[in-house]
Amino acid sequence: MIVHFPFLSAILSVTLLGALIIIVLPENKHFLMKVTAGVTGFISLVLSLALFVLYDRSLGGFQFVEQIAWLPRLGITYQVGIDGIGLAMLLLTGIVILTGVLISSHEFKAGGLLGATGRPKEFYALLLVLVAGVFGVFMSLDLFFFFLFYELAVLPMYLLIGIWGTGKKEYSAMKLTLYLLLGSAFILIGILALYFSSGLRTFDWLVLRSVAFPAHFQNIVFPVIFVGFGILAGLWPFHTWSPDGHASAPSAVSMLHAGVLMKLGAFGIIRVALELFPIGAKFWCPILVFLPIVNIVYGALSAMSQKDLKYVIAYSSVSHMGIVLLGICSLNALGLNGAVFQMFSHGVMTALFFALVGCIYGRTHTRILNEMGGLAKLAPFLAVAFTVGGLASLGLPGTSGFVAEFLVFLGAFKAYPALTVIAATGIVITAIYVLRVVQKIFFASLNPNYIPEADACTMKDQFTHEHLEEVSDSGHKGFPISVSDAVLLEKIPIVMLMGILILFGIWPSLIINVINIGVSSIVQTIGGSL
Amino acid sequence: MFELTATVLLCPLAAFVLITFFTGKSEKISSLVSMVAMAVSLLSSLLIFALILSAPGDYELKIPWINILKDLPIEMGVLLNPVSSVMLMVVCTVSLFVQIYSVGYMHNDEGYSKYYSFISLFSFSMLGLVIANNLLQLYIFWELVGLCSYLLIGHWYHKPDAANAAKKAFVVTRFGDFGLLIAVIFLACKTGTFNFLEIERVIGSGILSPAAVTAVALLIFCGAAGKSAQFPLHIWLPDAMEGPTPISALIHAATMVAAGVYLVIRTYFIFDLSGTALSVIAIIGCSTAFMAGSIAIVQDDIKKVLAYSTISQLGYMMLALGVHGYTAGYFHLITHATFKALLFLGAGSVIHSLHTNNIWEMGRLFKNMKVTAVTFLIGGLALSGVYPTSGFFSKDAILIQTLESGHYVLFAVAFLTAGFTAFYMARVFFVVFLSKEKFSGKHPHESPAVMYVPLILLATLAVGLGFFSEGFSRLIFFGKINEPEHAVLIPLLSNLSAIGAIVLAWAIYQKELISAAALEQRFAFVHKFLKNKYYIDEMYVFCVKNILFVVSNAAGWFDRHIVDGAVNGAFYLTSSAAGALRKLQTGMVQNYAVGIFGGVILLWFFMNMMK
């Protein structure tokens, strides 16, 4: 049953409307802004869920298609529709934006991470515009709009990091934006090549998909698009924007960025490179597969050597995105299902991580691992949540991370047995650095820099605001900081993310059945297993 | 029967959920929930065993889990047969006894409820591992028991040693798991299934080349070696003693560490096809047994002695499997589970009373702790393989099997190790329970009934199980029934050597006829070598420091300076090029005039040159 309600456009317009409302709200109504952003996030999640439920599994293919001619002379149509892969991504985006808004609304409180910068109005408006772009990419069936939404998702990042970031934020923001624009240039070339060589003068993805492009054309354009999108997906060696970017961005932005934006890259590779250039994919993937292998192992090794918590998580994202790309390169049903499932799983997991890093950073005023220790005593909830995220990251069964990695390795082994064995060493290295981080933050004896909240009250007069500021600027200067456990506003999103990781770890079919519908049509296009 | 299996499995899971989310505040209710659940599981597992006994065979239940490919179904399931039903009973029994014991041992502990919730989770995972009907499910629960082990070793996470030990246990076993994962994937790709029975059928039809079979068998053994602490992946187990003692009894003696042996038993149809793989197992098992047995002799920490002894006994089990002693290896697993759990709990009782692990700070405890002393003695005798305890039957079966299969060197080493075993157990027993009092200002007392009743029950099992050895070998066998041998010579010899070792220990540590210190000096080199555990830990530290950390730091440096340096370099190049070119367009007419004038001169110069 297909319901005739423009769900997809509704999602887009809700997020844009939310941004608009926030812009026109009076400057000092911070609470209203947060509520608007939260409600917007919630509605978009509910709509995504509705789509997920209403999507007709027996029918498959693209559903809820809407079409409005926009510039017919140039062959540009506003055309949106959703398949199994897009559905998983919509759901992910809904989850991450809602949790991101909740986490950051706590950070805007006085003394919070974003409290000093303020300006919640611009922050939330940009965040929602960005998310509208992300939603748009996942549902576009027209390459012009695909590209438009893609840019819409990338550009607000510059401001979000440059204004609300920490550390060398201007450098990071500039680097990230320039790098991603370089990727966009590649993509644009690819899309234009498609447009002109098809001879149809259309950007309609569905039409272009049915065109059989000549093999040599596919072999030339495929790597261009692969690398273009690969840059956003953190493909080695074009990944160095990501550690700096993630480390400088505020929590909610890191969550969206590592959680969703990097998936845009992988999604683009599937939708544009793989589906439009099946012959090119067959030619190039066995060659390009070396890069994801490097991603996995080298990313994990680099993560191990990091001293800053956020860099560890950022490099682990590089490593995990390698698993996504490895699954894509395997070009078979198992690998692709695993890749999409890993996109979902890693999105949730990394959102959880960055949310927690924000919570920890907001309490300890440092992200250097060696300056923490024993925090499980003061913040048991955060310790449990971080451990759950860590376990998902190291691919422990019972979390979605395991299912995703296992499927990818299974599929990849069919295509490239020896390389997969090398890639699988990543799971050992990941275990080492994840457990090391968990131990450094939470276990062993309590670092004397921190004291329980109850003790802080007795010496309150020693703790002026200046002290705290000084501490936050330059690491510890001998002032013990009182650390408390998560508050309700932090707990809600964290519990949500944790629950999703475990739910899909135990019951992966819930979403894989949908993903598989999308994947099987791709596998048919590519023409069976490699 | 499958309803019963569901009960066995879901009770501890329900207990875990209940304790974690609802009863965490109340310690009494938490432990009660956990124990009631385990008791129900135990009853159900007994019923299952009775059903299996009445009609032995394979009973299988399959539940689809992930549907992607039709020719590679991913399922969960249950496989009940004599092998799994026996293991179910063992796990439930030991788990229940340990939980009862813990009521006393963990009394007043800060993380009491957490402890019970994790122990329930562990029981669930271990039971899931035992009943798995396919390799993937086994791997899933395999990792989950590893997680529980990590969590429980780190129970006192605020102690740096405990936190380190937990991490070490997880990481070292993960190295082995890596091999197992590759094996699972390899088998799935080659045979198109994860299911044990189907893999057995497919492999039996000769689809894999002998080299591939050997490779898969060795990869599986990698996993088994990690979990079952075989050389060279044994280093985590002694450290794991940082966890609470009942946990050492349950996880690191009786059940989880035996999972590796169980894995080999479950996939024995693969090992059976590869003589090379079996030899590797036998040799590694035997050398592990010898190495750990010799180290145990010089340990001063009562739990460390038992830990090395566990490694050594697991080596025996692997040795048995390597020499086609399927039944003997499995039987030793079961008897060992009872008497080693007993020994650990006994040690825990002593530690609980004296608050020290060092055997040289104990002494003459027989006077104060009679029940503990007697049950510990029974456990020690069983471990030493003295007639008529269960250890006698299982260990002699292994020795006989080794000799019959024609591995004379392995037999000699195993026989020698049996002597070591008797010696170190006797040493501990004399030093702790009989020799001079070495604690001062402490008043040791017998542990409460919740602690000593499980000891008595386990001691009964440790003695009684031996009499089931013939029935066991009729129920559990690989290929054809291995008729128990009624050899007399080897049991006699091994018992004599055990008694000899005990007398020697008595002379050294009880009567002090031979000075232990003098012996140490006489064999200073050997003593130092054993004290330092063959320097294996040092080797690991060296490798980690000089290889892993160096490589990882190199990767980090390479990324920051070379890869990112290239990016920044490109940026610098662009901006400096732009800066240079910018000078061309200053907007000042004079500059342009200079340019034009210079150009004209150059042009004139060139034209003259051309002529």
Interface residues (C-beta under 8 A of the other chain):
Chain A: K175 L178 Y179 P237 H239 T240 W241 P243 Y298 L301 S302 M304 S305 Q306 A333 L334 N337 G374 A376 K377 L391 L396 P397 G398 F402 V403 F406 L407 F409 L410 F413 K414 P417 T420 V421 A424 T425 I427 V428 I429 A431 I432 L435 R436 Q439 F442 F443 A444 S445 L446 P508 S509 I512 N513 N516
Chain B: P64 W65 I66 N67 I68 L69 L72 L136 Y139 I140 F141 E143 L144 L147 Y150 G154 Y157 H158 K159 P160 A163 N164 K167 F170 V171 R174 F175 F178 L181 I182 I185 F186 A188 C189 L548 F549 V551 S552 N553 A555 G556 W557 D559 V563 D564 A566 V567 F571
